[in-house]
Amino acid sequence: MEGTIPNLGNLDLRRLLLYNNELEGPIPDTLWSNTGLLDLRLDNNNLVGGLSARLGNLVDLLDLRLDHNRLTGPLPATIAALDNLRT
């Protein structure tokens, strides 16, 4: 797939596996409203920008993979709230 990640709010997602594509642009802020996410894989794309502090809303998250993108800036301090995060 190519292009930007669409608005993914209010979908009650458990897994979002969009790795190894040609997605570009920032991670949409609406993504962080999917508080039931267990797996979020956006690795190996061309995503840019920083991570929202709303990342801390994903308290059930087990697997977060964002490597091999063009993301910038620090990790938000709210990542410390992700007690279940393994990867």
C-alpha positions in Angstrom: 0.0 0.0 0.0 1.1 3.6 -0.5 -0.2 7.0 0.5 -1.1 8.2 4.0 -2.7 6.3 6.9 -6.4 7.2 6.8 -8.5 8.3 9.8 -8.7 5.2 12.0 -10.5 6.5 15.0 -13.6 4.9 16.5 -12.9 1.4 15.0 -12.2 -0.6 18.1 -9.1 -2.1 16.5 -7.1 -4.9 18.2 -4.3 -5.3 15.7 -3.1 -2.9 13.0 -0.5 -4.4 10.9 0.6 -1.9 8.2 4.3 -2.9 8.0 6.4 -3.2 4.9 4.4 -0.8 2.8 5.1 2.6 1.2 3.0 4.6 3.7 4.1 8.2 4.1 3.2 11.3 6.1 2.6 11.6 9.9 0.8 9.0 12.0 -2.7 10.4 12.3 -3.7 11.6 15.8 -7.0 9.6 15.5 -5.0 6.3 15.7 -4.3 6.9 19.4 -8.0 6.7 20.2 -8.0 2.9 19.5 -7.3 2.1 23.2 -7.9 -1.6 22.7 -4.9 -2.0 20.4 -2.7 -5.0 21.3 -0.4 -4.9 18.2 0.6 -1.9 16.3 3.1 -2.5 13.5 3.9 0.5 11.3 7.5 -0.5 10.7 9.3 -0.3 7.3 7.4 2.6 5.8 8.2 6.3 5.2 6.3 7.8 8.1 7.5 11.2 9.3 7.0 13.5 12.3 6.9 12.7 16.0 4.9 10.4 18.3 1.9 11.9 20.1 1.8 11.8 23.9 -1.5 10.1 23.3 0.5 6.9 22.7 0.1 6.4 26.4 -3.6 5.8 25.8 -2.8 2.4 24.4 -2.6 0.7 27.8 -3.2 -2.8 26.4 -0.5 -2.6 23.8 1.8 -5.6 23.7 3.8 -5.0 20.5 4.8 -1.6 19.1 7.0 -1.5 16.0 7.9 1.8 14.4 11.4 1.1 13.2 12.7 1.9 9.7 10.6 5.1 9.2 11.7 8.7 9.3 10.1 9.6 12.7 11.8 12.4 14.6 11.8 13.7 18.2 11.9 12.1 21.5 9.7 9.2 22.7 6.8 10.7 24.7 7.0 10.3 28.5 3.6 8.6 28.4 5.2 5.5 26.9 6.0 4.6 30.6 2.3 4.0 31.1 2.4 1.0 28.7 3.0 -1.7 31.4 2.1 -4.5 29.0 4.5 -3.5 26.3 6.9 -6.3 25.4 8.2 -5.3 21.9 
